[in-house]
Amino acid sequence: MDTATTVLDLVGVFLNALLGGTVARRDRLDLFGFLVIGIASGLGGGLIRDVLLQHGPPAALTDPAYIPTALAGTGVAFLLDISPPDWSRAFKFLDAAALSVWASVGAQKTMGVGLGWLPAILLGTITAVGGGAIRDLLLQRVPAVLQDTRWYASVAVLVAAVEVLGIATGFPVAGTVAAITLGVLLRIVAEWRGWTVPRGLEVRPSAVLRRRRRRDGEP
């Protein structure tokens, strides 16, 4: 299971670095900009997760496969333009896969060090969205996860929850497969159907109180 977790983590690193590279291309950055944004996107979520877990140095700094994997994903994005709209379907699938893989891995690693189900869901979500948030901050933007109402972080929460359920019931492999599959399908369908997360409601306590007084005949 440890080997499978590492492989999935590296898949997430590659995919997120690739997606980071597409953002760098969209912003017309040079090669150094590609490397900075790609590496931050590819390794950021895992670094945040490992630092919060305090279970030794982050894997990105101790495992020799992580940085080259991030560089490989960034290199592919530098050489090949997979940005929408020409590669719209492929981009959406890669985005969904990257989100789901890292949410699953984050939950796995958290449960693996003995923490409970709620921290596992939290760190699974942070792992999935952390790299993108760092990327956006480097580009002086409000992180997309905080202003995009489409299903994104909510999908990561569901993926992490399914992963935790699989581990808790003794079916970690089946749980991982189910979690990633569910995440990819939900993300793609949410994009297709335009599903969004509600924004802040417009309920004002003073207005509610006035209506209640009028109904009761009070001045």
C-alpha positions as CSV (number, residue, x, y, z in Angstrom):
1,M,0.0,0.0,0.0
2,D,2.9,2.3,0.7
3,T,4.3,1.8,-2.8
4,A,0.9,2.4,-4.3
5,T,0.5,5.6,-2.3
6,T,3.9,6.9,-3.5
7,V,3.1,6.0,-7.1
8,L,-0.2,7.9,-6.8
9,D,1.5,10.8,-5.2
10,L,4.0,11.0,-8.1
11,V,1.1,10.8,-10.6
12,G,-0.5,13.8,-8.8
13,V,2.8,15.7,-8.9
14,F,3.2,15.1,-12.6
15,L,-0.4,16.1,-13.4
16,N,-0.4,19.2,-11.2
17,A,3.0,20.3,-12.6
18,L,1.5,19.9,-16.1
19,L,-1.5,22.0,-15.2
20,G,0.8,24.6,-13.7
21,G,2.7,24.7,-16.9
22,T,-0.5,25.4,-18.9
23,V,-1.2,28.4,-16.6
24,A,2.4,29.6,-17.2
25,R,1.8,29.3,-20.9
26,R,-1.4,31.2,-20.7
27,D,0.4,34.0,-18.9
28,R,3.2,33.9,-21.5
29,L,5.9,33.3,-19.0
30,D,9.5,32.4,-20.0
31,L,11.2,29.1,-19.2
32,F,12.1,30.1,-15.7
33,G,8.5,31.2,-15.1
34,F,7.4,27.8,-16.3
35,L,9.7,26.0,-13.9
36,V,8.7,28.1,-10.9
37,I,4.9,27.8,-11.5
38,G,5.1,24.2,-12.5
39,I,7.2,23.1,-9.5
40,A,5.0,25.1,-7.1
41,S,1.9,23.6,-8.6
42,G,3.3,20.1,-8.6
43,L,4.9,20.0,-5.2
44,G,3.0,22.7,-3.2
45,G,0.1,20.6,-2.0
46,G,2.3,17.7,-0.9
47,L,4.7,20.0,0.9
48,I,1.9,21.6,2.9
49,R,0.5,18.2,3.8
50,D,3.9,16.7,4.9
51,V,4.8,19.8,6.9
52,L,1.4,19.7,8.7
53,L,1.8,16.0,9.4
54,Q,5.3,16.6,11.0
55,H,6.2,13.0,10.1
56,G,9.8,13.7,9.0
57,P,11.0,15.9,6.1
58,P,8.6,16.3,3.2
59,A,8.7,13.5,0.7
60,A,9.4,16.0,-2.1
61,L,12.8,16.7,-0.4
62,T,13.8,13.2,0.6
63,D,12.5,11.0,-2.3
64,P,14.7,11.7,-5.5
65,A,11.7,11.0,-7.8
66,Y,9.6,14.0,-6.8
67,I,11.5,17.0,-8.2
68,P,12.3,15.2,-11.5
69,T,8.6,14.2,-11.8
70,A,7.6,17.9,-11.3
71,L,10.2,19.0,-13.9
72,A,8.9,16.4,-16.3
73,G,5.3,17.6,-16.1
74,T,6.4,21.2,-16.5
75,G,8.6,20.2,-19.4
76,V,5.7,18.6,-21.2
77,A,3.6,21.7,-20.7
78,F,6.5,23.8,-22.1
79,L,6.9,21.7,-25.2
80,L,3.2,20.9,-25.9
81,D,0.3,23.4,-25.7
82,I,-2.6,21.5,-24.1
83,S,-4.5,24.7,-23.1
84,P,-8.2,25.1,-23.8
85,P,-10.0,25.4,-26.1
86,D,-8.1,23.1,-28.5
87,W,-7.4,20.6,-25.7
88,S,-10.5,21.4,-23.6
89,R,-11.6,17.9,-23.0
90,A,-8.1,16.6,-22.2
91,F,-7.5,19.6,-19.9
92,K,-10.7,19.0,-17.9
93,F,-9.9,15.3,-17.5
94,L,-6.3,16.0,-16.4
95,D,-7.7,18.6,-13.9
96,A,-10.2,16.2,-12.5
97,A,-7.6,13.4,-12.3
98,A,-5.0,15.6,-10.5
99,L,-7.6,16.8,-8.0
100,S,-8.9,13.3,-7.3
101,V,-5.5,11.6,-7.0
102,W,-4.1,14.1,-4.6
103,A,-7.2,14.2,-2.4
104,S,-7.0,10.4,-2.2
105,V,-3.3,10.4,-1.4
106,G,-3.6,13.1,1.2
107,A,-6.2,11.1,3.1
108,Q,-4.1,7.9,2.8
109,K,-1.0,9.5,4.2
110,T,-2.9,11.2,7.1
111,M,-4.6,7.9,8.1
112,G,-1.2,6.2,7.7
113,V,0.4,8.2,10.5
114,G,-2.4,7.4,12.9
115,L,-4.6,10.5,12.7
116,G,-8.4,10.4,12.6
117,W,-10.9,10.6,9.8
118,L,-11.6,14.3,10.1
119,P,-7.9,15.4,9.8
120,A,-7.6,12.9,6.9
121,I,-10.4,14.6,5.0
122,L,-9.0,18.1,5.8
123,L,-5.5,17.2,4.7
124,G,-6.8,15.3,1.6
125,T,-8.5,18.5,0.6
126,I,-5.5,20.7,1.3
127,T,-3.3,18.4,-0.7
128,A,-5.6,18.6,-3.6
129,V,-6.0,22.4,-3.7
130,G,-2.8,23.6,-2.0
131,G,-0.5,23.6,-5.1
132,G,-3.0,25.6,-7.2
133,A,-3.4,28.1,-4.3
134,I,0.3,28.6,-4.1
135,R,0.5,29.0,-7.9
136,D,-2.2,31.6,-7.9
137,L,-0.6,33.6,-5.1
138,L,2.7,33.6,-7.0
139,L,0.8,35.1,-9.9
140,Q,-0.8,37.7,-7.6
141,R,-4.3,36.3,-8.0
142,V,-6.9,35.4,-5.5
143,P,-6.7,31.6,-5.4
144,A,-9.3,30.1,-7.8
145,V,-10.4,27.7,-5.1
146,L,-11.7,30.7,-3.0
147,Q,-13.7,32.4,-5.7
148,D,-14.7,29.8,-8.2
149,T,-18.2,28.5,-7.2
150,R,-17.9,25.4,-9.4
151,W,-17.5,22.0,-7.7
152,Y,-13.7,21.8,-7.0
153,A,-12.7,21.7,-3.3
154,S,-16.1,20.1,-2.6
155,V,-15.1,17.2,-4.9
156,A,-11.8,16.9,-3.1
157,V,-13.7,16.6,0.2
158,L,-15.9,13.8,-1.1
159,V,-12.9,12.0,-2.6
160,A,-11.0,12.1,0.7
161,A,-14.2,11.0,2.6
162,V,-14.6,7.9,0.3
163,E,-10.9,7.1,0.8
164,V,-11.2,7.3,4.5
165,L,-14.3,5.0,4.4
166,G,-12.4,2.5,2.3
167,I,-9.5,2.4,4.8
168,A,-11.7,2.3,7.8
169,T,-13.7,-0.7,6.5
170,G,-10.6,-2.7,5.5
171,F,-10.8,-2.2,1.8
172,P,-8.1,0.4,1.0
173,V,-7.4,-0.6,-2.6
174,A,-11.1,-0.6,-3.5
175,G,-11.6,2.6,-1.6
176,T,-8.9,4.3,-3.6
177,V,-10.2,3.1,-6.9
178,A,-13.8,4.2,-5.9
179,A,-12.6,7.6,-4.6
180,I,-10.6,8.5,-7.6
181,T,-13.2,7.3,-10.1
182,L,-16.0,9.2,-8.2
183,G,-13.9,12.4,-8.1
184,V,-13.1,12.3,-11.8
185,L,-16.7,11.7,-12.8
186,L,-18.1,14.3,-10.4
187,R,-15.7,16.9,-11.5
188,I,-16.4,16.4,-15.2
189,V,-20.2,16.2,-14.7
190,A,-20.1,19.3,-12.5
191,E,-18.3,21.2,-15.3
192,W,-20.7,19.8,-17.9
193,R,-23.9,20.6,-15.9
194,G,-22.7,23.8,-14.5
195,W,-23.1,22.7,-10.9
196,T,-22.0,25.4,-8.4
197,V,-21.5,25.8,-4.7
198,P,-23.9,28.4,-3.1
199,R,-22.5,31.8,-2.3
200,G,-23.3,33.8,0.8
201,L,-27.0,34.1,1.5
202,E,-28.7,37.5,1.6
203,V,-30.7,36.9,4.8
204,R,-30.6,40.0,7.0
205,P,-31.7,39.5,10.6
206,S,-33.2,43.1,10.8
207,A,-35.4,42.4,7.8
208,V,-36.6,39.1,9.2
209,L,-37.4,40.8,12.5
210,R,-39.4,43.6,10.7
211,R,-41.4,41.0,8.7
212,R,-42.2,39.1,11.9
213,R,-43.4,42.3,13.7
214,R,-45.7,43.2,10.8
215,R,-47.1,39.7,10.8
216,D,-47.8,39.9,14.5
217,G,-49.3,43.4,14.2
218,E,-46.5,45.0,16.2
219,P,-45.4,48.6,15.4
